[in-house]
Amino acid sequence: MPHEVHEHQKLQPGNICVDCTLGGAGHALATIQAILPHGKFIGIDQDIDAIEHAKKLLSSFGENVQLFHNNFIDLPQILSSIGIQGVNSIVLDLGFSLNQLKNSRRGFSFNKNEPLDMRMDTRNNLSASQIINSYEEKELVKIFFKFGEERFSRRIAKQIVKKRGLKEITTSLELAQIVKNAIPAKNVFGQRIHPATRVFQALRIAVNSELEKLENFMKTIPSLLLKGGRICVISFHSLEDRIVKQALRKFEEGCTCPKDLPVCLCGFVPTMKSIFRKPLIPTKNEIGINPMARSSKLRVAERI
């Protein structure tokens, strides 16, 4: 939803803006052009391929742009290191880019025969292959159910343990086929999504600690935004959206004391306000152009 994000950022020339998940730099160009000539754009991505791509794409903007090969959880430290107290806009697009699906060679796609890696940041130690080939069956069940909401978690985990007992599972295509075979045929036929979608989602989340990092990051938002500054978050599944929604609601509610207390003792005051109660969803036209956007939701909030 690039148009909606740009509209709700409410950018002005001279603003300081952060794109926490650069990806293919789809949001970056419009943001930079809106804050020129004296604005500053800070781009962050844990995937080095995204950083290298952005360096080439945004090179003409010179000192207006600073790029960092980090996870968005590091934003407070990044801002401190460059002497910035607060920003006017933060964009957090939690989807992974088309380039990661097509060209990363890290097994994000269940349609390709690639190494079973799934690390967004290749400096990290844990890979999908390690999880699939070494975790106990009950741990696999927990990951698939908790992070993928996969109803056939037990059947899939059992088949994985059986197959890896014969031979190590090393590629994304191999894993996708095991998952497909583990699900009853009647449930595979007619599905709108590939039968391995939820398992691959769960593995990616587990490998990259995505939900834990998102939850911790959302706690810091009011301290990062200037008054009137906005955060735009695009999530792609219910687990992400729930974390974002609950964090923003907490910042909006103010006092958390029991209702029967005559005076407030917690001292908590509202720091954010949501721009709209329900998240925005993509139009049919956008989904037609980009099917990957079909499950996306956009939430926007402003620092008060």
Secondary structure, DSSP 8 states (H G I E B T S, - for coil): -HHHHHHHH---TT-EEEES--TTTTTHHHHHHHHTTT-EEEEE-S-HHHHHHHHHHTGGGGGGEEEE-S-GGGHHHHHHHTT---EEEEEEE-S--HHHHHH--SS--TTS--BS---SSTTSS--HHHHHHHS-HHHHHHHHHHHH--TTHHHHHHHHHHHHHHS---BHHHHHHHHHHHS-HHHHTT-SS-TTHHHHHHHHHHHHTHHHHHHHHHTTHHHHEEEEEEEEEEE-SHHHHHHHHHHHHHHHH---S-TT-SS-SS-----EEES-SS-B---HHHHHH-GGGTT-EEEEEEE-
